[in-house]
């Protein structure tokens, strides 16, 4: 997966070919799920029909897994690829995060520590995207680091530390490692250079976005997108945040001469991408559509439409239990009301944003 990812497609297709020619077995599960993950990663987010088809293939593979009694030698691998790469487009992110933890736990109990540790990055990333409590995420990361140190697995230590740095930044806590004897200076990762850069740039972008640094966010988002070969879930999420950040950049520059003046072009690409994803899972993406629409309405001075879209974004985020995005929606709504002179309403929304962020951790 990490050393020669170009072989994954060949292996998955060969497994399916053999299954179709000679009949399915428990190992066929991994072939179907892995193939579905490849389609999701290679299809553009707006190519809904391909992702929907991949989701159907993935679900068929998971049904086959249940038929064979979820054997412990197959279940962790199937969960890793299905809930890490396929189900994020289809099922609630909270469900995906929970099942990534199961992949880790079952892999460890079955003695496959390498497979289990491969689940840790996706588990933490999806938990963050799902808005799970940051303190809980930090404790989980430190536990994974301790396990990696105990088993002398260095493959994913640096990427995991990148996510830990982001969580610590968001919490505002000291960056020291708690509960682990791992020394970051001794950690040497064997992951590919491209994958390391993707993880690094995406985490720098997340820190810049939530820290309110528009120019820095734009820089790291471009770096992350340039190093991403596949059209995966990361790219979809980065595209959404980049569009929101472009509105922030315009506001910071008072609408004059800056690199963010191409906001409408950025919005057009982002809204088409996120709307397509929302056709597959309203739970995961509809709130993001509403928030993008609200920002564009606010940008164009259509106050009534903006207010309605902000309200929808807040309600949809709360319904999907994305507390961080609920807070973001409240914050942006508050800034909109401040812009149009409704200071009391703006204060109320900003207070709600503060409460959401506090609950986030």
HELIX and SHEET records of a PDB file:
HELIX    1   1 UNK A    6  UNK A   22  1                                  17    
HELIX    2   2 UNK A   28  UNK A   42  1                                  15    
HELIX    3   3 UNK A   48  UNK A   67  1                                  20    
HELIX    4   4 UNK A   72  UNK A   81  1                                  10    
HELIX    5   5 UNK A   82  UNK A   86  3                                   5    
HELIX    6   6 UNK A   87  UNK A   89  5                                   3    
HELIX    7   7 UNK A   93  UNK A  109  1                                  17    
HELIX    8   8 UNK A  113  UNK A  129  1                                  17    
HELIX    9   9 UNK A  134  UNK A  151  1                                  18    
HELIX   10  10 UNK A  157  UNK A  171  1                                  15    
HELIX   11  11 UNK A  184  UNK A  186  5                                   3    
HELIX   12  12 UNK A  193  UNK A  211  1                                  19    
HELIX   13  13 UNK A  214  UNK A  227  1                                  14    
HELIX   14  14 UNK A  233  UNK A  252  1                                  20    
HELIX   15  15 UNK A  259  UNK A  262  5                                   4    
HELIX   16  16 UNK A  263  UNK A  280  1                                  18    
HELIX   17  17 UNK A  282  UNK A  299  1                                  18    
HELIX   18  18 UNK A  303  UNK A  319  1                                  17    
HELIX   19  19 UNK A  323  UNK A  339  1                                  17    
HELIX   20  20 UNK A  343  UNK A  360  1                                  18    
END                                                                             
